[in-house]
Amino acid sequence: MPCTTVLAGKLATNDRSTMIARTDDGHFDEKKLIVVEPDQQPKIYKSVESHVEITLPENPMRYTSCPSVDPKHGIWAATGINAANVGMTATETTTSNPRVLAADPMVELREAKDGEEERCGGIGEEDIVVLVLPYIRSAREGVLRLGALLEQYGTYESNGIAFNDENEVWWLETIGGHHWIAKKIPEDRVIINPNQFGMDSFDLEDAFGARESHLCSADLREFISENHLDLNQNGKFNPRDIFGSHRDMDHIYNTPRAWFMGRCLAPHTYRWDGENADFTPESDDIPWSYVPERKVAAEDIQYLLSSHYQGTPYDPYAGHAEKGGIYRPIGINRTGVTTICQIRSDVPDAIKGIEWVCFGSTTFSAWLPVYTNAPQMPDYLSNVTLDAETDNLYWVSRFVGALADKCYGSCIQNVWGYQDTVNIRGRQIVLKYDRLMRESGDFTLAAQANDELCAMAREESAQILNKVLRTASEQMKNGFSFADTCVNK
């Protein structure tokens, strides 16, 4: 599915936490946030999309999950944090090129016909979180487990997957049907990835030597050489050039998002605007990683993932007839769920994991932090139906976005106020319960904290829904002003 990913190492953040975040931009897919206990994890997993069956290990851990409400196409767990405080987001749909796909074709489902038996497909976005997250105790372990699954079962799509623990963030990208490449993010950097093969540097010597910060398929060197994939000059190894794409469609759909995020993270490091710009929205060589000019907080990642080219001629809400809306925004209407998996380093192990959840279009929705080490999530996040209603944050967020979009100029200040208030009150509740749980040693209070967080979100969401509904009603096209006195006369 089309998505946008942001990753942050612990020295790039304000509180030395690691963060991985991704918008899950499906086709208006209804989503919820739940906790999966070990006895709820299947022992044999079968993919709906590809029919592949995989026997799972016997020792799953508790983990959070953002599955689809409608299970007809599979689980699509999207993202989560497990009991070992390892986060995962899967997947960022990426791009490849014909040379790679010819050399290592995708493993696609082949239905039984003409007397031939069915051939199962590989694993994909539907499956990966369920297959990996319950069984890993570090971000590196996540890379190694997923890499082994890709080599054994293959995949039917190009994807990027992120893992984080208290100290490390890793990014894995698939290459063709069975190959992969992964890199540990430098601690002082922020990574941006908008639906393209992202990595623009890789140390093959480390990958085939100490394996400190780079991992890959065991035969990657031979795969590149035998299939004449290396397009690089002067000994430079740029995996984006080798495995990725440079298509005209990228310049409308992908590179503009990278341009906007880079512009926010490093506004003075590079020139982003004007005739002498280092990078434009259609540049193919926009950097993948940045040392941000100031440390980033969760709210900065929220801003990036809620953006629509504000402050530029490409903002669809700014009224620029010539350029407004020509590029695909990050904050898009069809997003189902977006999360930031934050693993903190300054609190006890039992409460290191915080998941910031945002349903619907990020431009208009609020981000709610919740503790992940809890036996279940409150109904306001987990009890989502396929029918529109106001009893959960998913559908309220959809209502707010659909109404506010139509009268952006009149609604947006109220929306900003709502988003800020949920952030402020959410952080206050987390600070309160961090202190209570430290002092008491009773970490079961995390469930109580989540209840309080959801009660706050319900209160604030009802208020913003009232406001945008009133504004949208006042601006309906069938309105008509005519003085009552005229009627009486």
C-alpha positions as CSV (number, residue, x, y, z in Angstrom):
1,M,0.0,0.0,0.0
2,P,1.2,3.6,-0.6
3,C,2.7,4.9,2.6
4,T,5.3,7.4,4.0
5,T,7.9,6.4,6.6
6,V,10.0,8.4,9.1
7,L,12.7,6.9,11.3
8,A,14.7,8.6,14.1
9,G,17.8,7.4,15.9
10,K,18.1,8.1,19.6
11,L,20.7,10.9,19.3
12,A,18.4,12.7,16.8
13,T,15.5,12.9,19.3
14,N,14.8,15.3,22.1
15,D,14.5,12.5,24.8
16,R,16.9,9.9,23.4
17,S,14.1,7.6,22.4
18,T,14.0,5.8,19.1
19,M,11.0,6.3,16.9
20,I,9.7,4.6,13.8
21,A,6.5,5.9,12.1
22,R,4.5,5.2,9.0
23,T,1.2,6.2,7.4
24,D,-0.9,3.2,6.4
25,D,-2.5,4.5,3.2
26,G,-4.9,1.8,2.1
27,H,-8.2,2.3,0.4
28,F,-10.1,3.8,3.3
29,D,-9.4,0.6,5.3
30,E,-11.1,0.6,8.7
31,K,-8.5,0.1,11.4
32,K,-8.3,-0.5,15.1
33,L,-5.6,-0.8,17.8
34,I,-5.6,-4.0,19.8
35,V,-3.4,-6.2,22.0
36,V,-2.6,-9.7,20.9
37,E,-1.9,-12.1,23.8
38,P,0.3,-15.2,23.3
39,D,-2.7,-17.6,23.3
40,Q,-4.3,-15.5,20.5
41,Q,-1.4,-15.9,18.2
42,P,-1.9,-18.7,15.6
43,K,0.4,-21.7,15.6
44,I,0.1,-22.1,11.9
45,Y,-0.3,-19.0,9.8
46,K,-2.1,-19.0,6.4
47,S,-2.1,-15.9,4.2
48,V,-5.4,-14.9,2.6
49,E,-3.7,-13.2,-0.3
50,S,-1.0,-15.7,-1.2
51,H,-2.3,-18.9,0.5
52,V,1.2,-19.6,1.9
53,E,1.2,-21.6,5.2
54,I,3.9,-21.1,7.8
55,T,4.4,-22.9,11.1
56,L,5.2,-20.4,13.8
57,P,7.5,-20.7,16.8
58,E,6.1,-21.9,20.1
59,N,7.0,-18.8,22.2
60,P,5.1,-15.8,21.0
61,M,5.1,-12.6,23.1
62,R,2.3,-10.1,23.6
63,Y,2.2,-7.3,21.0
64,T,0.1,-4.5,19.9
65,S,-1.4,-4.6,16.4
66,C,-3.4,-2.3,14.0
67,P,-5.4,-4.9,12.0
68,S,-8.1,-4.3,9.4
69,V,-11.6,-4.4,11.0
70,D,-12.8,-6.4,8.0
71,P,-10.8,-9.7,7.9
72,K,-11.8,-10.8,4.5
73,H,-8.4,-9.9,3.0
74,G,-6.4,-11.0,6.0
75,I,-5.0,-9.4,9.2
76,W,-2.8,-6.6,7.8
77,A,-1.5,-5.9,11.3
78,A,0.5,-2.9,10.1
79,T,2.5,-1.9,13.2
80,G,3.1,-2.6,16.9
81,I,5.3,-2.9,19.9
82,N,5.9,-6.3,21.6
83,A,6.5,-7.2,25.3
84,A,10.3,-7.0,24.8
85,N,9.9,-3.3,23.8
86,V,10.7,-3.9,20.1
87,G,8.7,-1.9,17.6
88,M,7.9,-2.7,14.0
89,T,6.1,-1.1,11.1
90,A,5.3,-3.1,7.9
91,T,5.2,-2.2,5.2
92,E,6.3,0.7,3.1
93,T,5.5,-0.2,-0.5
94,T,8.6,0.6,-2.5
95,T,9.7,0.5,-6.1
96,S,12.1,-1.6,-8.1
97,N,13.1,-2.0,-11.8
98,P,12.8,-4.6,-14.6
99,R,16.4,-5.8,-14.2
100,V,15.9,-6.8,-10.6
101,L,12.5,-8.3,-11.2
102,A,13.7,-10.3,-14.2
103,A,16.6,-11.7,-12.2
104,D,14.6,-12.6,-9.1
105,P,10.8,-12.6,-9.9
106,M,8.2,-11.9,-7.4
107,V,6.7,-15.1,-5.8
108,E,3.0,-14.7,-6.9
109,L,0.1,-17.0,-6.2
110,R,-0.7,-19.2,-9.1
111,E,-4.2,-20.7,-8.9
112,A,-4.8,-24.3,-9.7
113,K,-6.0,-24.8,-13.3
114,D,-5.5,-27.0,-16.4
115,G,-4.6,-29.9,-14.1
116,E,-1.7,-28.0,-12.4
117,E,-1.6,-27.7,-8.6
118,E,-1.8,-24.4,-6.9
119,R,1.5,-22.6,-6.3
120,C,1.4,-20.4,-3.2
121,G,2.7,-16.9,-3.3
122,G,5.2,-15.5,-0.9
123,I,4.7,-13.3,2.1
124,G,3.7,-9.6,2.0
125,E,2.3,-6.7,3.9
126,E,-0.7,-8.7,5.0
127,D,1.5,-11.2,6.9
128,I,4.8,-9.7,8.0
129,V,4.0,-8.2,11.4
130,V,2.3,-11.4,12.6
131,L,5.1,-13.6,11.3
132,V,7.9,-11.5,13.0
133,L,7.0,-9.2,15.8
134,P,5.9,-11.7,18.4
135,Y,9.2,-13.6,18.3
136,I,12.0,-10.9,18.3
137,R,13.8,-9.3,21.3
138,S,15.8,-6.7,19.4
139,A,15.5,-4.7,16.2
140,R,18.5,-6.7,14.7
141,E,16.7,-9.9,15.5
142,G,13.7,-8.6,13.5
143,V,15.9,-8.1,10.5
144,L,17.4,-11.5,10.7
145,R,14.1,-13.3,11.2
146,L,12.4,-11.5,8.3
147,G,15.4,-12.0,6.1
148,A,15.3,-15.7,6.7
149,L,11.5,-15.8,5.9
150,L,12.1,-13.8,2.7
151,E,14.8,-16.2,1.6
152,Q,12.6,-19.3,2.3
153,Y,9.2,-18.2,1.2
154,G,9.9,-15.1,-1.0
155,T,7.6,-12.1,-1.4
156,Y,5.1,-11.0,-4.0
157,E,5.8,-7.2,-3.6
158,S,8.5,-4.7,-3.0
159,N,8.5,-3.5,0.6
160,G,10.5,-1.6,3.3
161,I,10.2,-2.6,6.9
162,A,11.4,-0.8,10.0
163,F,12.3,-2.1,13.5
164,N,13.4,-0.3,16.7
165,D,14.4,-1.1,20.2
166,E,15.7,1.1,23.0
167,N,19.1,1.6,21.2
168,E,18.8,0.8,17.5
169,V,16.7,1.4,14.5
170,W,17.0,-0.9,11.4
171,W,15.5,-0.6,8.0
172,L,15.1,-3.6,5.6
173,E,14.2,-3.3,1.9
174,T,13.3,-6.3,-0.2
175,I,15.0,-6.9,-3.6
176,G,13.0,-8.9,-6.1
177,G,11.4,-12.1,-4.8
178,H,13.9,-13.4,-2.3
179,H,16.7,-10.9,-1.7
180,W,17.0,-8.2,0.9
181,I,19.2,-5.5,2.3
182,A,19.2,-3.9,5.7
183,K,20.9,-1.0,7.5
184,K,21.2,0.2,11.1
185,I,20.3,3.9,11.1
186,P,23.0,6.1,12.5
187,E,22.0,7.3,15.9
188,D,22.1,11.0,15.0
189,R,20.0,10.8,11.9
190,V,16.4,10.9,10.7
191,I,15.3,8.8,7.7
192,I,12.6,9.6,5.2
193,N,11.1,7.1,2.8
194,P,8.1,7.9,0.5
195,N,7.2,4.7,-1.5
196,Q,10.6,4.4,-3.2
197,F,13.6,2.2,-2.7
198,G,15.2,4.5,-0.2
199,M,18.8,3.5,0.8
200,D,21.3,5.7,-1.0
201,S,24.5,4.2,0.6
202,F,25.5,0.8,1.9
203,D,28.7,-0.8,3.1
204,L,29.1,-4.2,1.5
205,E,32.4,-4.8,3.3
206,D,30.6,-4.5,6.7
207,A,27.7,-6.7,5.4
208,F,30.0,-9.5,4.5
209,G,32.4,-8.9,7.4
210,A,31.7,-7.6,10.9
211,R,27.9,-7.1,10.1
212,E,27.8,-4.3,12.6
213,S,25.5,-1.9,10.8
214,H,24.7,-3.6,7.5
215,L,23.0,-7.0,6.7
216,C,21.9,-8.6,3.5
217,S,21.2,-11.8,1.6
218,A,24.1,-14.2,1.7
219,D,24.5,-14.2,-2.1
220,L,23.9,-10.4,-2.8
221,R,27.3,-9.8,-4.3
222,E,26.9,-12.7,-6.8
223,F,23.3,-11.6,-7.5
224,I,24.5,-8.1,-8.5
225,S,27.4,-9.3,-10.5
226,E,25.8,-12.2,-12.4
227,N,22.8,-10.0,-13.4
228,H,24.8,-6.9,-14.3
229,L,22.8,-4.8,-11.9
230,D,25.6,-2.4,-10.8
231,L,25.0,1.0,-12.5
232,N,27.3,3.0,-10.2
233,Q,30.3,4.9,-11.3
234,N,33.7,5.4,-9.7
235,G,33.4,2.6,-7.2
236,K,30.4,4.2,-5.3
237,F,27.8,1.8,-4.1
238,N,24.3,3.3,-4.2
239,P,21.6,0.7,-3.7
240,R,18.9,3.1,-4.8
241,D,20.4,3.3,-8.3
242,I,20.9,-0.5,-8.4
243,F,17.7,-1.8,-7.0
244,G,15.3,1.2,-7.2
245,S,13.4,3.1,-9.9
246,H,13.7,6.5,-11.6
247,R,10.4,6.9,-13.3
248,D,8.4,10.0,-14.3
249,M,5.6,8.8,-12.0
250,D,8.1,9.0,-9.0
251,H,8.3,12.8,-9.7
252,I,4.6,13.2,-9.1
253,Y,4.0,10.6,-6.4
254,N,7.2,10.0,-4.4
255,T,10.0,12.5,-4.7
256,P,7.9,15.6,-3.8
257,R,7.2,14.0,-0.4
258,A,10.9,13.5,0.2
259,W,11.5,17.1,-0.8
260,F,9.1,18.5,1.6
261,M,10.3,16.4,4.5
262,G,14.0,17.2,3.8
263,R,13.0,20.8,3.6
264,C,11.6,20.6,7.1
265,L,14.5,18.7,8.6
266,A,17.4,20.5,7.1
267,P,16.1,23.9,5.9
268,H,19.5,25.6,6.0
269,T,21.7,22.6,5.1
270,Y,20.5,22.6,1.5
271,R,18.7,25.0,-0.8
272,W,15.2,23.7,-1.4
273,D,13.6,26.6,-3.4
274,G,14.4,28.9,-6.3
275,E,16.5,28.7,-9.4
276,N,19.6,27.6,-7.6
277,A,18.0,24.9,-5.4
278,D,20.0,21.9,-4.6
279,F,16.9,19.8,-4.8
280,T,13.4,20.3,-6.3
281,P,10.3,18.2,-5.8
282,E,11.3,16.2,-8.8
283,S,14.9,15.4,-8.0
284,D,15.9,11.8,-8.0
285,D,18.8,12.3,-5.6
286,I,17.1,13.8,-2.5
287,P,19.0,12.4,0.5
288,W,17.5,9.5,2.4
289,S,19.0,10.5,5.8
290,Y,19.6,13.8,7.6
291,V,21.2,15.1,10.7
292,P,18.3,17.3,11.7
293,E,19.1,20.9,12.3
294,R,17.4,20.6,15.7
295,K,16.5,17.4,17.6
296,V,13.1,16.0,16.7
297,A,10.2,15.2,19.1
298,A,7.1,13.1,18.4
299,E,5.3,16.2,17.4
300,D,7.8,16.9,14.6
301,I,7.2,13.5,13.1
302,Q,3.5,14.1,13.4
303,Y,3.9,17.4,11.5
304,L,5.9,15.6,8.7
305,L,3.3,12.8,8.4
306,S,0.4,15.3,8.4
307,S,1.7,17.6,5.8
308,H,0.3,18.8,2.5
309,Y,3.1,21.0,1.2
310,Q,1.9,23.9,3.4
311,G,4.0,27.0,2.9
312,T,4.7,26.1,-0.8
313,P,2.8,26.6,-4.1
314,Y,1.9,22.9,-4.1
315,D,-0.5,23.1,-1.1
316,P,-4.0,21.9,-2.4
317,Y,-5.6,24.1,0.3
318,A,-3.8,27.4,-0.6
319,G,-5.7,28.3,-3.7
320,H,-2.8,28.2,-6.1
321,A,-4.6,27.2,-9.3
322,E,-1.5,26.4,-11.3
323,K,0.4,24.2,-8.9
324,G,-1.8,23.4,-5.9
325,G,-2.5,19.7,-5.8
326,I,-0.2,18.6,-8.5
327,Y,1.9,16.4,-6.2
328,R,0.7,13.6,-3.9
329,P,0.6,14.9,-0.3
330,I,1.7,13.0,2.8
331,G,-1.5,13.7,4.7
332,I,-3.9,12.0,2.3
333,N,-7.6,11.3,2.5
334,R,-7.4,7.5,2.4
335,T,-5.0,6.8,5.3
336,G,-6.4,4.2,7.7
337,V,-4.0,4.5,10.6
338,T,-0.7,6.1,11.3
339,T,1.5,5.3,14.4
340,I,4.7,6.3,15.9
341,C,6.4,3.4,17.8
342,Q,8.4,5.1,20.4
343,I,10.9,3.2,22.6
344,R,12.0,5.3,25.5
345,S,15.3,5.0,27.4
346,D,14.6,7.1,30.6
347,V,11.8,4.9,32.2
348,P,11.6,1.3,33.6
349,D,11.5,-1.5,31.1
350,A,7.8,-2.2,31.7
351,I,6.7,1.2,30.3
352,K,9.4,1.9,27.6
353,G,6.9,1.4,24.8
354,I,4.6,4.2,23.8
355,E,2.5,4.0,20.6
356,W,1.1,7.3,19.2
357,V,-2.0,6.4,17.2
358,C,-3.7,8.5,14.6
359,F,-6.7,7.3,12.6
360,G,-7.9,8.7,9.3
361,S,-6.4,11.6,7.4
362,T,-3.4,12.9,9.5
363,T,-4.0,16.4,8.4
364,F,-7.1,16.6,10.5
365,S,-6.7,13.9,13.1
366,A,-5.1,14.0,16.6
367,W,-2.3,11.7,17.8
368,L,-3.0,9.8,21.0
369,P,-0.2,8.2,23.0
370,V,-0.9,4.9,24.7
371,Y,1.2,2.5,26.8
372,T,1.7,-0.8,24.9
373,N,2.4,-3.0,27.9
374,A,-1.2,-3.6,28.8
375,P,-3.4,-6.7,28.5
376,Q,-5.9,-4.9,26.2
377,M,-6.7,-1.6,24.6
378,P,-9.8,0.5,25.6
379,D,-12.9,0.1,23.4
380,Y,-12.5,3.6,22.1
381,L,-9.5,2.3,20.1
382,S,-10.2,-1.4,19.7
383,N,-14.0,-1.8,19.2
384,V,-14.3,-0.4,15.7
385,T,-17.1,-1.6,13.4
386,L,-17.5,-1.3,9.6
387,D,-20.5,1.0,10.2
388,A,-19.8,4.7,10.8
389,E,-20.5,5.8,14.4
390,T,-19.2,8.1,17.0
391,D,-18.2,5.6,19.7
392,N,-14.6,5.1,18.6
393,L,-11.7,7.3,17.6
394,Y,-11.4,5.8,14.1
395,W,-14.9,7.0,12.9
396,V,-14.8,10.3,14.7
397,S,-11.5,11.0,13.0
398,R,-13.1,10.2,9.6
399,F,-16.0,12.5,10.3
400,V,-13.8,15.4,11.3
401,G,-11.5,15.0,8.2
402,A,-14.4,14.7,5.7
403,L,-16.2,17.8,7.1
404,A,-13.1,20.0,7.7
405,D,-11.6,19.3,4.3
406,K,-14.6,21.0,2.6
407,C,-14.2,24.2,4.6
408,Y,-10.5,24.1,5.3
409,G,-10.0,27.8,5.8
410,S,-12.9,28.1,8.3
411,C,-12.1,24.9,10.2
412,I,-8.3,24.5,10.3
413,Q,-7.6,26.7,13.3
414,N,-10.1,24.7,15.4
415,V,-8.5,21.5,14.1
416,W,-5.0,22.7,15.1
417,G,-6.3,23.6,18.5
418,Y,-7.8,20.1,18.9
419,Q,-4.5,18.4,17.8
420,D,-2.5,20.5,20.2
421,T,-4.8,19.9,23.1
422,V,-4.8,16.1,22.7
423,N,-1.0,16.3,22.5
424,I,-0.8,18.4,25.6
425,R,-3.3,16.5,27.7
426,G,-1.9,13.2,26.4
427,R,1.6,14.1,27.5
428,Q,0.4,15.3,30.9
429,I,-1.4,11.9,31.5
430,V,1.7,10.0,30.5
431,L,4.0,12.1,32.7
432,K,1.5,11.5,35.6
433,Y,1.4,7.8,35.2
434,D,5.2,7.5,34.5
435,R,5.7,9.0,37.9
436,L,3.0,6.9,39.6
437,M,4.3,3.6,38.2
438,R,7.9,4.5,39.1
439,E,7.0,5.3,42.7
440,S,4.6,2.4,43.2
441,G,6.2,-0.2,41.1
442,D,2.7,-1.2,40.0
443,F,3.0,-1.3,36.2
444,T,-0.5,-2.6,35.8
445,L,-1.5,1.0,36.1
446,A,-0.7,1.3,32.4
447,A,-4.2,0.0,31.6
448,Q,-5.7,2.6,33.8
449,A,-3.6,5.3,32.1
450,N,-4.9,4.1,28.7
451,D,-8.4,4.4,29.9
452,E,-7.8,7.9,31.1
453,L,-6.1,8.8,27.8
454,C,-9.1,7.5,25.8
455,A,-11.6,9.3,28.0
456,M,-9.7,12.5,27.3
457,A,-9.6,11.8,23.6
458,R,-13.3,11.1,23.5
459,E,-14.0,14.4,25.2
460,E,-11.8,16.4,22.9
461,S,-13.0,14.6,19.8
462,A,-16.6,15.2,20.6
463,Q,-15.9,19.0,20.9
464,I,-14.0,19.2,17.5
465,L,-16.7,17.2,15.8
466,N,-19.3,19.6,17.1
467,K,-17.3,22.6,15.8
468,V,-16.5,21.3,12.3
469,L,-20.1,20.0,11.9
470,R,-21.5,23.5,12.7
471,T,-19.0,25.2,10.4
472,A,-19.7,22.7,7.5
473,S,-23.4,23.1,8.0
474,E,-23.2,26.9,7.8
475,Q,-21.3,26.6,4.5
476,M,-23.7,24.2,2.8
477,K,-24.4,25.2,-0.8
478,N,-28.1,25.2,-0.2
479,G,-27.8,28.1,2.3
480,F,-29.7,31.3,1.5
481,S,-29.7,34.6,3.3
482,F,-33.0,36.5,3.3
483,A,-34.0,38.9,6.1
484,D,-37.0,37.7,8.1
485,T,-38.4,41.2,8.0
486,C,-38.7,41.0,4.2
487,V,-40.7,37.8,4.6
488,N,-43.0,39.4,7.2
489,K,-43.7,42.4,4.9
